[in-house]
Amino acid sequence: MGGTGAGAAYDPPRFLPAGDAALTVEFGAAIDAETNGRVLALDAALADAALPGVVETVPTYRSLLVQFDPAVLTHGELEEALKTLGPAHGGGKAAARRWTIPVAYGGEHGIDLEDVARHHNIAAEEVVRLHLSGDYRVYMIGFAPGFAYLGGLPEQLHTPRRRDPRMKVPAGTISIGGMQASVCSTPIPSGWHLLGRTPVRGFDLRRPDPFLFRPGDRIRFARIDAAEFKRLDALAESGSYLPEPDEPAGGPAGGED
């Protein structure tokens, strides 16, 4: 994902109160891997520090929301504590993993594939080829449980969102919107374009950790046909299919796309 505001990084970051029990740390105005890497680094450093009074953190594209117990901390005390956690307020390292996610493209699994091809005046197979060529970064998890916002969509596939959002798309949908891509984890409304569907459950309450992806992870897609989708989907529904990461947690989640 290319940045949307070169030179828009905040140094130092901005600290913004978010109600009585939360503080937002903003690292920039751009959407890019470097800014997101600083967000994840601070999140990792804060987890390592186990600061008393911190209740929960929510990393996003370019900011970190830190929720805290106001009976233990004040906004000012938390801000000062965060400033000690590393250079540029992001001295920790967030481990990233790499995944290969199977996708059945087109047809009932990707009903917008042909429309996207027509929009770009290319063949549907070229849309699939370009989508498969992407090396995607999980920028954040949000909107719905386990919903993965991805950067790394090839520029040739940047596509304006639909004018008429759908009220419900199925879990596992692989879609694109603007310069972003996604893996949908639950049935949700969406204005993005549906290219395919994966049998992989990105969110499953039967698992000890219901969330499959973490911010900073990397994803590549691999094509499967409808028959293989049906087979894997049945296994996933029974809880007996879940991919393992190609590379376990290792390097930091920062870096360029």
C-alpha positions, 0 to 999 in steps of 0.5 A: 500500500503506498502512502497517502501523505508522504512526509506526513509522519508525526515526530513526536507522535500526537497524544489525544484524549479519547474520553475519560479512560482512553488515550490515542497516540497518532503517528502520522496522517499517511497510510504506509508500512512505516507509520503502521510499524511504529504503531505496532512497535509501541503496542508491543512495547506496551504489552512487554511493559505490562503497565498497571492500569492499562486495560486494552490497546487497539492498533490501527493504520496510523494510531494506537488507542490505549484504554486505561482504568482512570482510578489507576492512571491519568491521561498525563501519567499514561502519556509520560509512561508511553514516552519512556517506551522507546525511540519515537515512542515505538521501541518494541518489536511486533512479531509478524507471520506469513500466511498462504490463504487459498481463494476460489475466484469468480462465479458465486464466490466472487460475483464482482470479478467480471465488473472489476475486469470491465472497469479496468478494461482487462480480462477477469483472468488478469484481475486474478493474476494481479490479485495473486501477485500481491504481497499483502500486509495486515494493517489492522483488524477491525470493523468486524471480529477478525476482519483483516484490512490489507495493504499491498493491492497492485495499483492496477487493481485500485478500484473505487468502492461500489455506489450501492453497498450490499447489506450482507456478504458471506464470511471468507469473502476476499474483496477490494475497495480503493487501494485496500484489500481484505479478508472478511471474517464474518457476514457483514455489509460491504461496499467493496468488490467481491473477487473470491472467497476463502474457506479459511475461518479468520474468526472462530470462537471454537479456537483458543485464540479466535483471531487468525491474523494479527496486525503486521502479518503478511498474506499471499493468496493461492488459487483453488477451484470450486471443488477444493473450496467445497472440500476445505470449507466442509473441513473448516466447518467441522473445525478440522482445517486451519492453515499454519503460517508459512513462517512463524512469528519472527521479524518485526512487523514494521517495514515497507510493503 
